[in-house]
Amino acid sequence: MQATCSVTVTSSTVSVTGVRLNTNSVNLTVGNTATLTATISPENATNKSVTWSTSNDEVVTVVDGVVTAVGAGTATITVTTQDGGFKAECAVTVKAATVNVESVSLDITNKTLEIGGTVT
């Protein structure tokens, strides 16, 4: 006697159900960077690919989660999952870099004035 059994093997995929970022707001100064980390749910999701975007590339740029402040203002960084199109956002505020005054000088070093006189 002989018995047969038909077996079909399929690959098991686990769909993404969400994404979150390690923070929902960042404050930067022009020239500085911050790194955002996206966490995909569930942890064993098959396709963890994401894309990053900025709402204003004159304020910040983003490459693989690394946010670089390029100009003063506000922008939103968005991460989107390839599987399911789930999104998470981070608000970014960028302020201009401060410049410390190193010296002050006058164009006149000696001036005599009469009472009521002025000099610029």
Biopython code that builds the backbone (N, CA, C, O; Angstrom):
import numpy as np
from Bio.PDB.StructureBuilder import StructureBuilder

atoms = [
    (1, "MET", "N", (0.819, -1.169, 0.000)),
    (1, "MET", "CA", (0.000, 0.000, 0.000)),
    (1, "MET", "C", (0.871, 1.243, 0.000)),
    (1, "MET", "O", (2.000, 1.282, 0.490)),
    (2, "GLN", "N", (0.272, 2.219, -0.571)),
    (2, "GLN", "CA", (0.990, 3.490, -0.660)),
    (2, "GLN", "C", (-0.016, 4.620, -0.491)),
    (2, "GLN", "O", (-1.133, 4.558, -1.003)),
    (3, "ALA", "N", (0.404, 5.661, 0.243)),
    (3, "ALA", "CA", (-0.430, 6.855, 0.415)),
    (3, "ALA", "C", (0.366, 8.047, -0.076)),
    (3, "ALA", "O", (1.588, 8.086, 0.071)),
    (4, "THR", "N", (-0.297, 8.989, -0.640)),
    (4, "THR", "CA", (0.386, 10.198, -1.109)),
    (4, "THR", "C", (-0.238, 11.411, -0.439)),
    (4, "THR", "O", (-1.408, 11.421, -0.055)),
    (5, "CYS", "N", (0.572, 12.399, -0.322)),
    (5, "CYS", "CA", (0.125, 13.660, 0.278)),
    (5, "CYS", "C", (0.715, 14.787, -0.543)),
    (5, "CYS", "O", (1.912, 14.782, -0.832)),
    (6, "SER", "N", (-0.082, 15.725, -0.913)),
    (6, "SER", "CA", (0.384, 16.883, -1.672)),
    (6, "SER", "C", (0.710, 18.006, -0.681)),
    (6, "SER", "O", (-0.125, 18.358, 0.152)),
    (7, "VAL", "N", (1.922, 18.570, -0.769)),
    (7, "VAL", "CA", (2.365, 19.632, 0.129)),
    (7, "VAL", "C", (2.646, 20.871, -0.698)),
    (7, "VAL", "O", (3.361, 20.802, -1.697)),
    (8, "THR", "N", (2.099, 21.986, -0.300)),
    (8, "THR", "CA", (2.368, 23.264, -0.940)),
    (8, "THR", "C", (3.108, 24.132, 0.062)),
    (8, "THR", "O", (2.652, 24.327, 1.189)),
    (9, "VAL", "N", (4.257, 24.651, -0.360)),
    (9, "VAL", "CA", (5.054, 25.507, 0.512)),
    (9, "VAL", "C", (4.878, 26.937, 0.037)),
    (9, "VAL", "O", (5.087, 27.241, -1.137)),
    (10, "THR", "N", (4.498, 27.799, 0.940)),
    (10, "THR", "CA", (4.362, 29.215, 0.611)),
    (10, "THR", "C", (5.243, 30.011, 1.568)),
    (10, "THR", "O", (5.529, 29.579, 2.685)),
    (11, "SER", "N", (5.655, 31.158, 1.113)),
    (11, "SER", "CA", (6.454, 31.994, 2.010)),
    (11, "SER", "C", (5.493, 32.731, 2.927)),
    (11, "SER", "O", (4.445, 33.217, 2.501)),
    (12, "SER", "N", (5.861, 32.799, 4.147)),
    (12, "SER", "CA", (5.035, 33.447, 5.152)),
    (12, "SER", "C", (5.452, 34.908, 5.250)),
    (12, "SER", "O", (6.603, 35.204, 5.570)),
    (13, "THR", "N", (4.536, 35.812, 4.981)),
    (13, "THR", "CA", (4.853, 37.231, 5.109)),
    (13, "THR", "C", (4.071, 37.814, 6.272)),
    (13, "THR", "O", (2.920, 37.457, 6.524)),
    (14, "VAL", "N", (4.728, 38.714, 6.963)),
    (14, "VAL", "CA", (4.090, 39.403, 8.078)),
    (14, "VAL", "C", (3.955, 40.861, 7.659)),
    (14, "VAL", "O", (4.953, 41.540, 7.416)),
    (15, "SER", "N", (2.730, 41.333, 7.576)),
    (15, "SER", "CA", (2.457, 42.708, 7.130)),
    (15, "SER", "C", (2.768, 43.728, 8.220)),
    (15, "SER", "O", (2.657, 43.447, 9.414)),
    (16, "VAL", "N", (3.157, 44.914, 7.776)),
    (16, "VAL", "CA", (3.378, 46.035, 8.680)),
    (16, "VAL", "C", (2.024, 46.524, 9.179)),
    (16, "VAL", "O", (1.056, 46.584, 8.421)),
    (17, "THR", "N", (1.966, 46.872, 10.464)),
    (17, "THR", "CA", (0.729, 47.406, 11.029)),
    (17, "THR", "C", (0.895, 48.835, 11.535)),
    (17, "THR", "O", (-0.079, 49.456, 11.961)),
    (18, "GLY", "N", (2.115, 49.362, 11.494)),
    (18, "GLY", "CA", (2.334, 50.738, 11.938)),
    (18, "GLY", "C", (3.801, 51.094, 11.989)),
    (18, "GLY", "O", (4.677, 50.248, 11.809)),
    (19, "VAL", "N", (4.049, 52.375, 12.241)),
    (19, "VAL", "CA", (5.408, 52.890, 12.385)),
    (19, "VAL", "C", (5.368, 54.034, 13.383)),
    (19, "VAL", "O", (4.385, 54.773, 13.453)),
    (20, "ARG", "N", (6.435, 54.178, 14.153)),
    (20, "ARG", "CA", (6.560, 55.310, 15.072)),
    (20, "ARG", "C", (7.992, 55.799, 15.061)),
    (20, "ARG", "O", (8.912, 55.064, 14.700)),
    (21, "LEU", "N", (8.172, 57.044, 15.460)),
    (21, "LEU", "CA", (9.504, 57.642, 15.543)),
    (21, "LEU", "C", (9.929, 57.752, 16.997)),
    (21, "LEU", "O", (9.090, 57.757, 17.899)),
    (22, "ASN", "N", (11.233, 57.838, 17.223)),
    (22, "ASN", "CA", (11.764, 57.932, 18.578)),
    (22, "ASN", "C", (11.451, 59.273, 19.246)),
    (22, "ASN", "O", (11.613, 59.403, 20.460)),
    (23, "THR", "N", (11.008, 60.268, 18.480)),
    (23, "THR", "CA", (10.595, 61.557, 19.042)),
    (23, "THR", "C", (9.601, 62.204, 18.089)),
    (23, "THR", "O", (9.594, 61.905, 16.894)),
    (24, "ASN", "N", (8.760, 63.093, 18.619)),
    (24, "ASN", "CA", (7.809, 63.767, 17.736)),
    (24, "ASN", "C", (8.127, 65.237, 17.530)),
    (24, "ASN", "O", (7.401, 65.937, 16.823)),
    (25, "SER", "N", (9.218, 65.717, 18.147)),
    (25, "SER", "CA", (9.664, 67.087, 17.895)),
    (25, "SER", "C", (11.158, 67.214, 18.160)),
    (25, "SER", "O", (11.717, 66.547, 19.030)),
    (26, "VAL", "N", (11.791, 68.099, 17.376)),
    (26, "VAL", "CA", (13.230, 68.330, 17.485)),
    (26, "VAL", "C", (13.480, 69.823, 17.304)),
    (26, "VAL", "O", (12.872, 70.461, 16.445)),
    (27, "ASN", "N", (14.383, 70.379, 18.122)),
    (27, "ASN", "CA", (14.830, 71.760, 17.972)),
    (27, "ASN", "C", (16.304, 71.725, 17.584)),
    (27, "ASN", "O", (17.113, 71.078, 18.249)),
    (28, "LEU", "N", (16.649, 72.428, 16.500)),
    (28, "LEU", "CA", (18.020, 72.444, 16.008)),
    (28, "LEU", "C", (18.464, 73.874, 15.722)),
    (28, "LEU", "O", (17.646, 74.786, 15.604)),
    (29, "THR", "N", (19.768, 74.043, 15.615)),
    (29, "THR", "CA", (20.368, 75.281, 15.148)),
    (29, "THR", "C", (20.943, 74.993, 13.766)),
    (29, "THR", "O", (21.426, 73.891, 13.507)),
    (30, "VAL", "N", (20.891, 75.988, 12.879)),
    (30, "VAL", "CA", (21.403, 75.806, 11.523)),
    (30, "VAL", "C", (22.793, 75.182, 11.570)),
    (30, "VAL", "O", (23.668, 75.636, 12.307)),
    (31, "GLY", "N", (22.981, 74.131, 10.769)),
    (31, "GLY", "CA", (24.264, 73.429, 10.700)),
    (31, "GLY", "C", (24.312, 72.169, 11.544)),
    (31, "GLY", "O", (25.194, 71.331, 11.353)),
    (32, "ASN", "N", (23.381, 72.021, 12.473)),
    (32, "ASN", "CA", (23.366, 70.838, 13.341)),
    (32, "ASN", "C", (22.503, 69.729, 12.752)),
    (32, "ASN", "O", (21.724, 69.954, 11.826)),
    (33, "THR", "N", (22.656, 68.526, 13.307)),
    (33, "THR", "CA", (21.892, 67.374, 12.834)),
    (33, "THR", "C", (21.247, 66.648, 14.004)),
    (33, "THR", "O", (21.642, 66.811, 15.158)),
    (34, "ALA", "N", (20.247, 65.847, 13.675)),
    (34, "ALA", "CA", (19.598, 64.951, 14.641)),
    (34, "ALA", "C", (19.278, 63.675, 13.881)),
    (34, "ALA", "O", (19.036, 63.709, 12.674)),
    (35, "THR", "N", (19.276, 62.555, 14.580)),
    (35, "THR", "CA", (18.954, 61.278, 13.950)),
    (35, "THR", "C", (17.619, 60.777, 14.471)),
    (35, "THR", "O", (17.420, 60.615, 15.675)),
    (36, "LEU", "N", (16.701, 60.534, 13.526)),
    (36, "LEU", "CA", (15.403, 59.961, 13.860)),
    (36, "LEU", "C", (15.449, 58.469, 13.590)),
    (36, "LEU", "O", (16.032, 58.025, 12.600)),
    (37, "THR", "N", (14.834, 57.698, 14.473)),
    (37, "THR", "CA", (14.789, 56.251, 14.321)),
    (37, "THR", "C", (13.339, 55.820, 14.173)),
    (37, "THR", "O", (12.493, 56.128, 15.013)),
    (38, "ALA", "N", (13.067, 55.099, 13.086)),
    (38, "ALA", "CA", (11.719, 54.581, 12.850)),
    (38, "ALA", "C", (11.635, 53.153, 13.381)),
    (38, "ALA", "O", (12.522, 52.337, 13.133)),
    (39, "THR", "N", (10.564, 52.859, 14.112)),
    (39, "THR", "CA", (10.321, 51.518, 14.617)),
    (39, "THR", "C", (9.068, 50.981, 13.940)),
    (39, "THR", "O", (7.986, 51.558, 14.050)),
    (40, "ILE", "N", (9.238, 49.870, 13.242)),
    (40, "ILE", "CA", (8.147, 49.232, 12.501)),
    (40, "ILE", "C", (7.428, 48.236, 13.403)),
    (40, "ILE", "O", (8.055, 47.513, 14.178)),
    (41, "SER", "N", (6.106, 48.212, 13.289)),
    (41, "SER", "CA", (5.301, 47.213, 14.002)),
    (41, "SER", "C", (4.621, 46.311, 12.978)),
    (41, "SER", "O", (4.165, 46.787, 11.938)),
    (42, "PRO", "N", (4.550, 45.035, 13.259)),
    (42, "PRO", "CA", (5.192, 44.343, 14.370)),
    (42, "PRO", "C", (6.692, 44.193, 14.118)),
    (42, "PRO", "O", (7.184, 44.408, 13.010)),
    (43, "GLU", "N", (7.387, 43.824, 15.163)),
    (43, "GLU", "CA", (8.844, 43.704, 15.080)),
    (43, "GLU", "C", (9.291, 42.704, 14.022)),
    (43, "GLU", "O", (10.365, 42.860, 13.441)),
    (44, "ASN", "N", (8.487, 41.685, 13.766)),
    (44, "ASN", "CA", (8.861, 40.646, 12.794)),
    (44, "ASN", "C", (8.244, 40.880, 11.405)),
    (44, "ASN", "O", (8.114, 39.943, 10.617)),
    (45, "ALA", "N", (7.866, 42.127, 11.111)),
    (45, "ALA", "CA", (7.314, 42.444, 9.790)),
    (45, "ALA", "C", (8.325, 42.066, 8.709)),
    (45, "ALA", "O", (9.533, 42.229, 8.879)),
    (46, "THR", "N", (7.808, 41.568, 7.616)),
    (46, "THR", "CA", (8.668, 41.097, 6.535)),
    (46, "THR", "C", (9.377, 42.245, 5.812)),
    (46, "THR", "O", (10.584, 42.183, 5.581)),
    (47, "ASN", "N", (8.631, 43.286, 5.456)),
    (47, "ASN", "CA", (9.197, 44.401, 4.684)),
    (47, "ASN", "C", (9.273, 45.635, 5.587)),
    (47, "ASN", "O", (8.259, 46.278, 5.860)),
    (48, "LYS", "N", (10.472, 45.953, 6.040)),
    (48, "LYS", "CA", (10.667, 47.091, 6.933)),
    (48, "LYS", "C", (11.199, 48.322, 6.199)),
    (48, "LYS", "O", (11.711, 49.246, 6.831)),
    (49, "SER", "N", (11.083, 48.340, 4.879)),
    (49, "SER", "CA", (11.570, 49.476, 4.094)),
    (49, "SER", "C", (10.715, 50.713, 4.333)),
    (49, "SER", "O", (9.489, 50.631, 4.414)),
    (50, "VAL", "N", (11.386, 51.870, 4.445)),
    (50, "VAL", "CA", (10.693, 53.142, 4.647)),
    (50, "VAL", "C", (11.293, 54.201, 3.730)),
    (50, "VAL", "O", (12.412, 54.064, 3.237)),
    (51, "THR", "N", (10.522, 55.253, 3.517)),
    (51, "THR", "CA", (11.037, 56.432, 2.814)),
    (51, "THR", "C", (10.904, 57.623, 3.753)),
    (51, "THR", "O", (9.992, 57.681, 4.578)),
    (52, "TRP", "N", (11.827, 58.572, 3.617)),
    (52, "TRP", "CA", (11.859, 59.762, 4.449)),
    (52, "TRP", "C", (11.589, 60.977, 3.566)),
    (52, "TRP", "O", (12.026, 61.024, 2.416)),
    (53, "SER", "N", (10.864, 61.965, 4.110)),
    (53, "SER", "CA", (10.623, 63.195, 3.352)),
    (53, "SER", "C", (10.548, 64.380, 4.304)),
    (53, "SER", "O", (10.307, 64.224, 5.501)),
    (54, "THR", "N", (10.762, 65.574, 3.745)),
    (54, "THR", "CA", (10.670, 66.819, 4.503)),
    (54, "THR", "C", (9.620, 67.702, 3.855)),
    (54, "THR", "O", (9.451, 67.686, 2.635)),
    (55, "SER", "N", (8.920, 68.471, 4.669)),
    (55, "SER", "CA", (7.922, 69.386, 4.136)),
    (55, "SER", "C", (8.553, 70.675, 3.622)),
    (55, "SER", "O", (7.911, 71.429, 2.891)),
    (56, "ASN", "N", (9.810, 70.936, 4.000)),
    (56, "ASN", "CA", (10.472, 72.170, 3.585)),
    (56, "ASN", "C", (11.980, 71.946, 3.534)),
    (56, "ASN", "O", (12.658, 72.004, 4.559)),
    (57, "ASP", "N", (12.501, 71.690, 2.327)),
    (57, "ASP", "CA", (13.940, 71.411, 2.205)),
    (57, "ASP", "C", (14.814, 72.660, 2.300)),
    (57, "ASP", "O", (16.039, 72.563, 2.225)),
    (58, "GLU", "N", (14.198, 73.829, 2.464)),
    (58, "GLU", "CA", (14.980, 75.039, 2.738)),
    (58, "GLU", "C", (15.242, 75.194, 4.232)),
    (58, "GLU", "O", (16.051, 76.025, 4.646)),
    (59, "VAL", "N", (14.551, 74.385, 5.040)),
    (59, "VAL", "CA", (14.750, 74.400, 6.492)),
    (59, "VAL", "C", (15.560, 73.185, 6.932)),
    (59, "VAL", "O", (16.554, 73.320, 7.645)),
    (60, "VAL", "N", (15.129, 71.988, 6.500)),
    (60, "VAL", "CA", (15.846, 70.763, 6.842)),
    (60, "VAL", "C", (15.867, 69.803, 5.664)),
    (60, "VAL", "O", (14.979, 69.804, 4.812)),
    (61, "THR", "N", (16.913, 68.981, 5.646)),
    (61, "THR", "CA", (16.979, 67.859, 4.712)),
    (61, "THR", "C", (16.985, 66.594, 5.553)),
    (61, "THR", "O", (17.308, 66.628, 6.741)),
    (62, "VAL", "N", (16.622, 65.463, 4.922)),
    (62, "VAL", "CA", (16.628, 64.197, 5.650)),
    (62, "VAL", "C", (17.092, 63.096, 4.716)),
    (62, "VAL", "O", (16.593, 62.955, 3.599)),
    (63, "VAL", "N", (18.065, 62.308, 5.195)),
    (63, "VAL", "CA", (18.580, 61.150, 4.462)),
    (63, "VAL", "C", (18.708, 60.006, 5.466)),
    (63, "VAL", "O", (19.468, 60.094, 6.430)),
    (64, "ASP", "N", (17.959, 58.940, 5.227)),
    (64, "ASP", "CA", (17.991, 57.762, 6.105)),
    (64, "ASP", "C", (17.811, 58.121, 7.577)),
    (64, "ASP", "O", (18.452, 57.530, 8.447)),
    (65, "GLY", "N", (16.939, 59.090, 7.855)),
    (65, "GLY", "CA", (16.645, 59.468, 9.231)),
    (65, "GLY", "C", (17.547, 60.529, 9.820)),
    (65, "GLY", "O", (17.286, 61.012, 10.922)),
    (66, "VAL", "N", (18.611, 60.909, 9.112)),
    (66, "VAL", "CA", (19.502, 61.955, 9.609)),
    (66, "VAL", "C", (18.975, 63.305, 9.096)),
    (66, "VAL", "O", (18.957, 63.566, 7.893)),
    (67, "VAL", "N", (18.554, 64.141, 10.032)),
    (67, "VAL", "CA", (17.968, 65.441, 9.725)),
    (67, "VAL", "C", (19.059, 66.497, 9.854)),
    (67, "VAL", "O", (19.730, 66.579, 10.882)),
    (68, "THR", "N", (19.236, 67.309, 8.803)),
    (68, "THR", "CA", (20.240, 68.372, 8.816)),
    (68, "THR", "C", (19.545, 69.719, 8.706)),
    (68, "THR", "O", (18.774, 69.944, 7.774)),
    (69, "ALA", "N", (19.811, 70.617, 9.649)),
    (69, "ALA", "CA", (19.223, 71.951, 9.646)),
    (69, "ALA", "C", (19.994, 72.838, 8.669)),
    (69, "ALA", "O", (21.204, 73.016, 8.807)),
    (70, "VAL", "N", (19.279, 73.397, 7.671)),
    (70, "VAL", "CA", (19.932, 74.220, 6.656)),
    (70, "VAL", "C", (19.466, 75.670, 6.663)),
    (70, "VAL", "O", (20.123, 76.522, 6.065)),
    (71, "GLY", "N", (18.350, 75.974, 7.321)),
    (71, "GLY", "CA", (17.846, 77.341, 7.376)),
    (71, "GLY", "C", (16.842, 77.486, 8.502)),
    (71, "GLY", "O", (16.228, 76.508, 8.928)),
    (72, "ALA", "N", (16.677, 78.708, 8.983)),
    (72, "ALA", "CA", (15.748, 78.952, 10.088)),
    (72, "ALA", "C", (14.309, 78.744, 9.628)),
    (72, "ALA", "O", (13.954, 79.066, 8.493)),
    (73, "GLY", "N", (13.487, 78.202, 10.524)),
    (73, "GLY", "CA", (12.075, 77.993, 10.218)),
    (73, "GLY", "C", (11.572, 76.693, 10.812)),
    (73, "GLY", "O", (12.181, 76.136, 11.725)),
    (74, "THR", "N", (10.442, 76.211, 10.279)),
    (74, "THR", "CA", (9.861, 74.960, 10.760)),
    (74, "THR", "C", (9.599, 74.030, 9.577)),
    (74, "THR", "O", (9.397, 74.476, 8.447)),
    (75, "ALA", "N", (9.606, 72.751, 9.858)),
    (75, "ALA", "CA", (9.326, 71.734, 8.837)),
    (75, "ALA", "C", (8.850, 70.478, 9.537)),
    (75, "ALA", "O", (9.008, 70.319, 10.748)),
    (76, "THR", "N", (8.266, 69.590, 8.753)),
    (76, "THR", "CA", (7.827, 68.295, 9.271)),
    (76, "THR", "C", (8.557, 67.196, 8.524)),
    (76, "THR", "O", (8.571, 67.173, 7.293)),
    (77, "ILE", "N", (9.161, 66.290, 9.271)),
    (77, "ILE", "CA", (9.791, 65.107, 8.685)),
    (77, "ILE", "C", (8.770, 63.984, 8.751)),
    (77, "ILE", "O", (8.150, 63.754, 9.789)),
    (78, "THR", "N", (8.599, 63.285, 7.630)),
    (78, "THR", "CA", (7.641, 62.173, 7.572)),
    (78, "THR", "C", (8.369, 60.907, 7.157)),
    (78, "THR", "O", (9.149, 60.912, 6.204)),
    (79, "VAL", "N", (8.110, 59.818, 7.881)),
    (79, "VAL", "CA", (8.602, 58.501, 7.489)),
    (79, "VAL", "C", (7.379, 57.698, 7.067)),
    (79, "VAL", "O", (6.352, 57.705, 7.746)),
    (80, "THR", "N", (7.503, 56.995, 5.922)),
    (80, "THR", "CA", (6.388, 56.227, 5.366)),
    (80, "THR", "C", (6.851, 54.806, 5.087)),
    (80, "THR", "O", (7.895, 54.594, 4.470)),
    (81, "THR", "N", (6.068, 53.832, 5.545)),
    (81, "THR", "CA", (6.423, 52.436, 5.302)),
    (81, "THR", "C", (6.078, 52.067, 3.866)),
    (81, "THR", "O", (5.068, 52.513, 3.321)),
    (82, "GLN", "N", (6.928, 51.249, 3.265)),
    (82, "GLN", "CA", (6.657, 50.766, 1.913)),
    (82, "GLN", "C", (5.461, 49.811, 1.941)),
    (82, "GLN", "O", (4.618, 49.834, 1.044)),
    (83, "ASP", "N", (5.397, 48.985, 2.965)),
    (83, "ASP", "CA", (4.300, 48.036, 3.128)),
    (83, "ASP", "C", (3.174, 48.718, 3.903)),
    (83, "ASP", "O", (3.313, 48.963, 5.101)),
    (84, "GLY", "N", (2.083, 49.023, 3.249)),
    (84, "GLY", "CA", (0.918, 49.594, 3.919)),
    (84, "GLY", "C", (0.831, 51.100, 3.935)),
    (84, "GLY", "O", (-0.239, 51.645, 4.206)),
    (85, "GLY", "N", (1.927, 51.798, 3.654)),
    (85, "GLY", "CA", (1.896, 53.262, 3.619)),
    (85, "GLY", "C", (1.625, 53.928, 4.959)),
    (85, "GLY", "O", (1.054, 55.017, 5.002)),
    (86, "PHE", "N", (2.026, 53.289, 6.054)),
    (86, "PHE", "CA", (1.852, 53.891, 7.375)),
    (86, "PHE", "C", (2.836, 55.042, 7.539)),
    (86, "PHE", "O", (3.950, 54.991, 7.019)),
    (87, "LYS", "N", (2.416, 56.096, 8.274)),
    (87, "LYS", "CA", (3.244, 57.299, 8.414)),
    (87, "LYS", "C", (3.423, 57.686, 9.874)),
    (87, "LYS", "O", (2.567, 57.426, 10.720)),
    (88, "ALA", "N", (4.566, 58.319, 10.143)),
    (88, "ALA", "CA", (4.826, 58.958, 11.436)),
    (88, "ALA", "C", (5.527, 60.271, 11.125)),
    (88, "ALA", "O", (6.263, 60.376, 10.144)),
    (89, "GLU", "N", (5.290, 61.280, 11.976)),
    (89, "GLU", "CA", (5.846, 62.604, 11.711)),
    (89, "GLU", "C", (6.609, 63.150, 12.910)),
    (89, "GLU", "O", (6.368, 62.781, 14.059)),
    (90, "CYS", "N", (7.537, 64.041, 12.593)),
    (90, "CYS", "CA", (8.310, 64.745, 13.613)),
    (90, "CYS", "C", (8.381, 66.213, 13.216)),
    (90, "CYS", "O", (8.808, 66.540, 12.108)),
    (91, "ALA", "N", (7.963, 67.100, 14.120)),
    (91, "ALA", "CA", (8.034, 68.542, 13.878)),
    (91, "ALA", "C", (9.444, 69.022, 14.204)),
    (91, "ALA", "O", (9.995, 68.699, 15.256)),
    (92, "VAL", "N", (10.021, 69.802, 13.281)),
    (92, "VAL", "CA", (11.383, 70.305, 13.473)),
    (92, "VAL", "C", (11.358, 71.831, 13.453)),
    (92, "VAL", "O", (10.803, 72.444, 12.542)),
    (93, "THR", "N", (11.963, 72.427, 14.466)),
    (93, "THR", "CA", (12.126, 73.878, 14.528)),
    (93, "THR", "C", (13.609, 74.182, 14.457)),
    (93, "THR", "O", (14.405, 73.644, 15.227)),
    (94, "VAL", "N", (13.975, 75.055, 13.521)),
    (94, "VAL", "CA", (15.382, 75.411, 13.340)),
    (94, "VAL", "C", (15.542, 76.900, 13.586)),
    (94, "VAL", "O", (14.818, 77.719, 13.020)),
    (95, "LYS", "N", (16.503, 77.240, 14.440)),
    (95, "LYS", "CA", (16.810, 78.653, 14.661)),
    (95, "LYS", "C", (18.167, 78.962, 14.041)),
    (95, "LYS", "O", (19.015, 78.083, 13.883)),
    (96, "ALA", "N", (18.348, 80.228, 13.695)),
    (96, "ALA", "CA", (19.602, 80.661, 13.091)),
    (96, "ALA", "C", (20.734, 80.522, 14.107)),
    (96, "ALA", "O", (20.534, 80.679, 15.312)),
    (97, "ALA", "N", (21.902, 80.231, 13.603)),
    (97, "ALA", "CA", (23.076, 80.135, 14.474)),
    (97, "ALA", "C", (23.398, 81.517, 15.024)),
    (97, "ALA", "O", (23.312, 82.513, 14.306)),
    (98, "THR", "N", (23.766, 81.575, 16.287)),
    (98, "THR", "CA", (24.141, 82.854, 16.876)),
    (98, "THR", "C", (25.612, 83.120, 16.599)),
    (98, "THR", "O", (26.441, 82.210, 16.573)),
    (99, "VAL", "N", (25.902, 84.389, 16.395)),
    (99, "VAL", "CA", (27.279, 84.792, 16.133)),
    (99, "VAL", "C", (27.715, 85.690, 17.273)),
    (99, "VAL", "O", (27.069, 86.699, 17.558)),
    (100, "ASN", "N", (28.795, 85.332, 17.916)),
    (100, "ASN", "CA", (29.319, 86.144, 19.011)),
    (100, "ASN", "C", (30.139, 87.297, 18.458)),
    (100, "ASN", "O", (30.948, 87.115, 17.548)),
    (101, "VAL", "N", (29.928, 88.482, 19.012)),
    (101, "VAL", "CA", (30.708, 89.654, 18.617)),
    (101, "VAL", "C", (32.093, 89.516, 19.219)),
    (101, "VAL", "O", (32.243, 89.299, 20.422)),
    (102, "GLU", "N", (33.102, 89.645, 18.369)),
    (102, "GLU", "CA", (34.478, 89.501, 18.847)),
    (102, "GLU", "C", (35.143, 90.838, 19.138)),
    (102, "GLU", "O", (36.046, 90.920, 19.970)),
    (103, "SER", "N", (34.688, 91.899, 18.440)),
    (103, "SER", "CA", (35.287, 93.203, 18.696)),
    (103, "SER", "C", (34.350, 94.300, 18.182)),
    (103, "SER", "O", (33.456, 94.054, 17.374)),
    (104, "VAL", "N", (34.582, 95.500, 18.671)),
    (104, "VAL", "CA", (33.852, 96.684, 18.235)),
    (104, "VAL", "C", (34.877, 97.767, 17.974)),
    (104, "VAL", "O", (35.841, 97.915, 18.725)),
    (105, "SER", "N", (34.671, 98.524, 16.908)),
    (105, "SER", "CA", (35.597, 99.627, 16.629)),
    (105, "SER", "C", (34.808, 100.837, 16.158)),
    (105, "SER", "O", (33.686, 100.710, 15.666)),
    (106, "LEU", "N", (35.397, 101.993, 16.310)),
    (106, "LEU", "CA", (34.792, 103.254, 15.854)),
    (106, "LEU", "C", (35.618, 103.808, 14.710)),
    (106, "LEU", "O", (36.818, 103.552, 14.614)),
    (107, "ASP", "N", (34.967, 104.569, 13.842)),
    (107, "ASP", "CA", (35.698, 105.160, 12.723)),
    (107, "ASP", "C", (36.336, 106.493, 13.105)),
    (107, "ASP", "O", (37.106, 107.058, 12.328)),
    (108, "ILE", "N", (36.017, 107.000, 14.302)),
    (108, "ILE", "CA", (36.625, 108.236, 14.799)),
    (108, "ILE", "C", (37.253, 107.909, 16.141)),
    (108, "ILE", "O", (36.604, 107.328, 17.011)),
    (109, "THR", "N", (38.501, 108.276, 16.308)),
    (109, "THR", "CA", (39.157, 107.989, 17.582)),
    (109, "THR", "C", (39.266, 109.229, 18.461)),
    (109, "THR", "O", (39.489, 109.106, 19.666)),
    (110, "ASN", "N", (39.114, 110.428, 17.882)),
    (110, "ASN", "CA", (39.250, 111.656, 18.661)),
    (110, "ASN", "C", (38.424, 112.740, 17.977)),
    (110, "ASN", "O", (38.597, 112.989, 16.784)),
    (111, "LYS", "N", (37.531, 113.384, 18.719)),
    (111, "LYS", "CA", (36.691, 114.431, 18.137)),
    (111, "LYS", "C", (36.379, 115.450, 19.220)),
    (111, "LYS", "O", (36.027, 115.079, 20.340)),
    (112, "THR", "N", (36.505, 116.735, 18.893)),
    (112, "THR", "CA", (36.155, 117.792, 19.809)),
    (112, "THR", "C", (34.812, 118.376, 19.382)),
    (112, "THR", "O", (34.607, 118.678, 18.206)),
    (113, "LEU", "N", (33.903, 118.533, 20.335)),
    (113, "LEU", "CA", (32.571, 119.054, 20.047)),
    (113, "LEU", "C", (32.313, 120.289, 20.900)),
    (113, "LEU", "O", (32.794, 120.411, 22.026)),
    (114, "GLU", "N", (31.547, 121.188, 20.329)),
    (114, "GLU", "CA", (31.064, 122.325, 21.103)),
    (114, "GLU", "C", (29.776, 121.878, 21.788)),
    (114, "GLU", "O", (29.162, 120.894, 21.376)),
    (115, "ILE", "N", (29.362, 122.600, 22.838)),
    (115, "ILE", "CA", (28.138, 122.259, 23.561)),
    (115, "ILE", "C", (26.984, 122.233, 22.576)),
    (115, "ILE", "O", (26.796, 123.162, 21.790)),
    (116, "GLY", "N", (26.205, 121.143, 22.630)),
    (116, "GLY", "CA", (25.055, 120.977, 21.741)),
    (116, "GLY", "C", (25.434, 120.366, 20.405)),
    (116, "GLY", "O", (24.549, 120.090, 19.595)),
    (117, "GLY", "N", (26.710, 120.146, 20.145)),
    (117, "GLY", "CA", (27.146, 119.550, 18.872)),
    (117, "GLY", "C", (26.928, 118.037, 18.875)),
    (117, "GLY", "O", (26.784, 117.425, 19.934)),
    (118, "THR", "N", (26.905, 117.448, 17.695)),
    (118, "THR", "CA", (26.728, 116.019, 17.569)),
    (118, "THR", "C", (27.759, 115.466, 16.601)),
    (118, "THR", "O", (28.338, 116.201, 15.800)),
    (119, "VAL", "N", (27.975, 114.187, 16.683)),
    (119, "VAL", "CA", (28.856, 113.485, 15.760)),
    (119, "VAL", "C", (28.260, 112.111, 15.511)),
    (119, "VAL", "O", (27.685, 111.504, 16.415)),
    (120, "THR", "N", (28.394, 111.630, 14.314)),
    (120, "THR", "CA", (27.909, 110.295, 13.976)),
    (120, "THR", "C", (29.086, 109.392, 13.714)),
    (120, "THR", "O", (28.904, 108.213, 13.411)),
]
sb = StructureBuilder()
sb.init_structure("model")
sb.init_model(0)
sb.init_chain("A")
sb.init_seg("    ")
for serial, (resi, resn, name, xyz) in enumerate(atoms, 1):
    if name == "N":
        sb.init_residue(resn, " ", resi, " ")
    sb.init_atom(name, np.array(xyz, "f"), 0.0, 1.0, " ", f" {name:<3s}", serial, name[0])
structure = sb.get_structure()
